[in-house]
């Protein structure tokens, strides 16, 4: 990915809690200025960035579910993976960035999981497309 770089860990302090009141996060569609992930990507809210390019950024999850738990997001506000049905290029960029972030954290050899959620029943907690990169230990098999 031309122009991509793995950012140094610790560039920015940990982000403010983004999972507070998850049901409210999905009930109202936030504007980009109110979206927690848009604010992290723009630098308005500190976050531990681990990868970025001109369209995508990845940062540490503040409530990790595994030893390595990264969130990969498009820089522009996109509500969920469902909104990218007509933009396979950006969806591909997000997934390629997730792989690059996993490799930057040395997860390729042992393995990792990529997960995205859509909507309330899919357990999407923030109304901005994000891919979870999970690894650093043997993950459990059950997803639902």
Secondary structure, DSSP 4 states (H G I P E B T S, - for coil): -TT-BPPPTTSSPPPPPS-TTHHHHHHS---TTT-HHHHHHHTSS---EEEE-SSEEEEE-TT-SSSEEEEEEESS----GGGGTT-HHHHHHHHHHHHHHHHHTT-TTT-EEEE---TTTTT--SSS--EEEEESSPPPS---
